[in-house]
């Protein structure tokens, strides 16, 4: 985990994402997802590059399914999906 990427959960999602004063990139990931793990360094690099203007957070889709199920995420392509 990068110091520029914050972990969020169902309990902190509203405050950290919906209540953020900056644009937020949410990385929906899962431990079993090899492509998610492969993208982690790229997500961390994006977070570091945009640290002054944007927020990057990770939400474990398996553990925090309450928020991931309500997001407009394409179901045609499996995790990860970038829209």
Contact map, one row per residue, 1 for C-alpha under 8 A:
11101000000000000000000000000000000000010001000000000000000000000000000000000000000
11111100000000000000000000000000000000000001000000000000000000000000000000000000000
11111100000000000000000000000000000000000000000000000000000000000000000000000000000
01111100000000000000000000000000000000000001001100100001000000000000000000000000000
11111110000000000000000000000000000000000011001000000011110000000000000000000000000
01111111000000000000000000000000000000000000000000000001110000000000000000000000000
00001111100000000000000000000000000000000000000000000000111000000000000000000000000
00000111111110010000000000000000000000000000000000000000111100000000000000000000000
00000011111110000000000000000000000000000000000000000000001100110000000000000000000
00000001111111000000000000000000000000000000000000000000000000011110000000000000000
00000001111111000000000000000000000000000000000000000000000000000000000000000000000
00000001111111111000000000000000000000000000000000000000000000000000000000000000000
00000001111111111100000000000000000000000000000000000000000000000010000000000000000
00000000011111111110000000000000000000000000000000000000000000000000000000000000000
00000000000111111111000000000000000000000000000000000000000000000000000000000000000
00000001000111111111000000000000000000000000000000000000000000000000000000000000000
00000000000111111111000101000000000000000000000000000000000000000000000000000000000
00000000000011111111000000000000000000000000000000000000000000000000000000000000000
00000000000001111111100000000000000000000000000000000000000000000000000000000000000
00000000000000111111111100000000000000000000000000000000000000000000000000000000000
00000000000000000011111000000000000000000000000000000000000000000000000000000000000
00000000000000000001111100000000000000000000000000001110000000000000000000000000000
00000000000000000001111110000000000000000000000000001110000000000000000000000000000
00000000000000001001011111000000000000000000000000000111100000000000000000000000000
00000000000000000000001111100000000000000000000000000111100000000000000000000000000
00000000000000001000000111110000000000000000000000000001111000000000000000000000000
00000000000000000000000011111000000000000010000000000001111000000000000000000000000
00000000000000000000000001111100000000000000000000000000011110000001000000000011000
00000000000000000000000000111110100100000000000000000000011111000000000000000011000
00000000000000000000000000011111100100000000000000000000000111000000000000000000000
00000000000000000000000000001111110110000000000000000000000100000000000000000000000
00000000000000000000000000000111110000000000000000000000000000000000000000000000000
00000000000000000000000000001111111110000000000000000000000000000000000000000010000
00000000000000000000000000000011111111000000000000000000000000000000000000000000000
00000000000000000000000000000000111111100000000000000000000000000000000000000011000
00000000000000000000000000001110111111110000000000000000000000000000000000000011000
00000000000000000000000000000010111111110000000000000000000000000000000000000000000
00000000000000000000000000000000011111111000000000000000000000000000000000000000000
00000000000000000000000000000000001111111110000000000000000000000000000000000000000
10000000000000000000000000000000000111111111000000000000000000000000000000000000000
00000000000000000000000000000000000001111111100000000000000000000000000000000000000
00000000000000000000000000000000000000111111110000000000000000000000000000000000000
00001000000000000000000000100000000000111111111000000001000000000000000000000000000
11011000000000000000000000000000000000011111111100000000000000000000000000000000000
00000000000000000000000000000000000000001111111110000000000000000000000000000000000
00000000000000000000000000000000000000000111111111000001000000000000000000000000000
00011000000000000000000000000000000000000011111111100111000000000000000000000000000
00010000000000000000000000000000000000000001111111100000000000000000000000000000000
00000000000000000000000000000000000000000000111111110000000000000000000000000000000
00000000000000000000000000000000000000000000011111111110000000000000000000000000000
00010000000000000000000000000000000000000000001111111110000000000000000000000000000
00000000000000000000000000000000000000000000000011111100000000000000000000000000000
00000000000000000000011000000000000000000000000001111110000000000000000000000000000
00000000000000000000011110000000000000000000001001111111000000000000000000000000000
00001000000000000000011110000000000000000000001001101111100000000000000000000000000
00011100000000000000000111100000000000000010011000000111110000000000000000000000000
00001111000000000000000111100000000000000000000000000011111000000000000000000000000
00001111000000000000000001111000000000000000000000000001111100000000000000000000000
00000011100000000000000001111000000000000000000000000000111110010001000000000000000
00000001100000000000000000011110000000000000000000000000011111111000000000000000000
00000000000000000000000000011100000000000000000000000000001111111001000000000000000
00000000000000000000000000001100000000000000000000000000000111111000000000000000000
00000000100000000000000000000000000000000000000000000000000111111000000000000000000
00000000110000000000000000000000000000000000000000000000001111111111000000000000000
00000000010000000000000000000000000000000000000000000000000111111111100000000000000
00000000010000000000000000000000000000000000000000000000000000011111110000000000000
00000000010010000000000000000000000000000000000000000000000000011111111000000000000
00000000000000000000000000010000000000000000000000000000001010011111111000000000000
00000000000000000000000000000000000000000000000000000000000000001111111000000000000
00000000000000000000000000000000000000000000000000000000000000000111111100000000000
00000000000000000000000000000000000000000000000000000000000000000011111110000000000
00000000000000000000000000000000000000000000000000000000000000000000011111000000000
00000000000000000000000000000000000000000000000000000000000000000000001111100000101
00000000000000000000000000000000000000000000000000000000000000000000000111111100101
00000000000000000000000000000000000000000000000000000000000000000000000011111100000
00000000000000000000000000000000000000000000000000000000000000000000000001111100000
00000000000000000000000000000000000000000000000000000000000000000000000001111111100
00000000000000000000000000000000000000000000000000000000000000000000000001111111100
00000000000000000000000000011000101100000000000000000000000000000000000000001111100
00000000000000000000000000011000001100000000000000000000000000000000000000001111110
00000000000000000000000000000000000000000000000000000000000000000000000011001111111
00000000000000000000000000000000000000000000000000000000000000000000000000000001111
00000000000000000000000000000000000000000000000000000000000000000000000011000000111
